[in-house]
Every structure is written in structure tokens, then in C-alpha cells.
Amino acid sequence: MHPASDGANERASADDGCSADGSGFADAAKAVPEPLRRLIRGVHTDRGLGLLRTIDDRGGIPVRELLRDDLCESDLHGLCGELRAAGLLEECEVAGERGYRATETAHEALERLHAT
């Protein structure tokens, strides 16, 4: 609590150097390349990151093949939906079957992570 405060609901004002929208932090985040920021915002679990990495490593995988791994169909489609919404995954055709591949943005971000 601020020494001159009685603990009442205080708000930051424009002249006290505080920003309610955290724009200083948003500006600082811009130092991180956009593909990495998108990856960070779009992948919420290790499982999602592993799925994206596997798909990227293989250049695209049929859905039927992905279902052989440790995900049930609803979990797989949920994860793929999240990754698609984040612009990290896209539908494609692989060997005549419906599948997924990483977007160029996801590929670039994963390459940058791998290089570190």
C-alpha cells in the first residue's frame, strides 16, 4: 500500500507514469520476433507444442496417422483448432488424405527455437 493511501480503490492516472494497458510491456515484447510471439501466444501446453513440432518435422501428417498417437480424436481436433486459430497450423492433403501442416510462421518460430 502506498504510504499516503488509505487502501481505497486507486486508479493509475496518465500523469503518474502508469499505463492501464501495459503498453510499455507490449512495446518491449516487440523485440521478440513476430513468429516467436505468435508461437508463445498460440501454444498453451507441452502437448500442443509437441504436436506442432511433430507435424512441422514431417512436413505434414494425415489426420488418421495423428490419431494413432496418444491423443483421442476430440483432443486432437481441439488442439488442432487452437493451433489453426493462432495461425500456426493449416489443413492440407497428405498422400491423398486430409491432414495438417505447420504454417510458414510456425516453421520459422520452431526453427528459431531449435537454433537456440
N, C-alpha and C positions, 0 to 999 in steps of 0.2 A: 504494500500500500504506500502511496506517495505520502511523505511526512505532512503535507498540508491538506491531505484528503481526509474526509470523514468516511470514506468507503462507499459513498453513493455512486450510482451508475455514471461513470465518467465516459466521455467520448473524446477521441483524438480530433483535434481541430487542424485546419490547414496550416496555422502558424506555429504549431508546436513540433513540427518536423515529422510527425507520424502520418502514415498513409493508410487509410482503411482498406484499400485494395491491395496493399503489399507490392505496389508497382516497382519498388526498389529490388525486391526479390525476383520479380518477373524479369526485370532488366538483367539481373545477374545471371539468371537461367539462360539467357540468350547467348552466353559464352559457350554453352554446350551445343554442339551441332544439332540441327533440327531432327535428323533421323534418330539420334540417341534420345532426344527429348520425347519423340513420339513413341519410341520403344518403352521408355520408362513409364509414360502415362498409360500405355495400352496393355502392358503385360502385368497382371496382378499377382501371379503365382509362379512358383518354380515349374509347375506342371505346364503352364501356358508357355513359359519361356522354352522349356524342353521341347514342346510340340512344335513351336515356331522354328527352333533351331534344327530339329529333325527334318521338317519339311524343306527348309532352306538348303540344308546339306544335300538333300536328294534331288533338289530342283523341281519338286512337285511329287505328290503321292496321291494315289487313288483313295477315296474315302473308304472303300471296302478294306483296303490294306491297313489304314489307320485304326479301324475297328478291331483289328487283331491284337493291338497293343493293350495297355492297361486301362483304357477308358471305355465306359459304356457309351452307347450311342447318344444319349441325351447330354452327357458331359462333354463328349467330343463336339457335338453341334453347338453347345453353349460356348465352349472355349473358342471354336472357330468363328462363331458370331461376334464375340468380343474382339477378336483379332481383326476380323473384317471391318467392324465398325471403327476401329482405330487406324485403319488404312495399312495394316501390316500383312494381311493375308488376302488372297483373291481366289475365286473359283477358277478352275481350268479343266481341260481334258487331258488325262494322262493314260496313254495306251488304250484309248477308246472309252475310258471310264471317267465319270465325274470325280474330280479331285481338287486339291488345293495346292497353291504355290505361294511363296513369300513374295511380297511386293518388292520393288527395287529399293524403296525406303527401308524396309525391314532388312533386306540383304545388306545394304550399306551399314546400317546400325550394327548388325551382328558381326560384320567384318571388322568394324572399328573396335568392338568389344574384344574380339578374338585377338586383335593385334596388340592389345594392352597387356 
